[in-house]
């Protein structure tokens, strides 16, 4: 969850590991469970690894 406006009123967006975001009211959200956080972290790492691989392929470099 990211704060996007200090308001008033406060405005937040929820962000998925793929970058999709949507508005949320603070009263409608809760802390992520350990399992949800682990799933998010794993999905984000897969996405970043894919982007790094794409960068290497596009540049012909071994490091991107």
URBEL-V362292 format. One record per backbone hydrogen bond with DSSP energy under -0.5 kcal/mol. CO is the residue of the C=O (numbers start at 1). NH is the residue of the N-H. Records with the same first field share a line. If there is no record, write none. Layout:
CO = NH / NH
This chain:
2 = 4 / 13
5 = 11
11 = 4 / 5
12 = 24
13 = 2
14 = 22
16 = 19
20 = 16
22 = 14
24 = 12
25 = 28
26 = 29
33 = 37
34 = 38
35 = 39
36 = 40
37 = 41
38 = 42
39 = 43
40 = 44
41 = 45
42 = 46
43 = 47
44 = 48
45 = 49
46 = 50
47 = 51
48 = 52
49 = 53
50 = 54
51 = 55
52 = 56
53 = 57
54 = 58
55 = 59
56 = 60 / 61
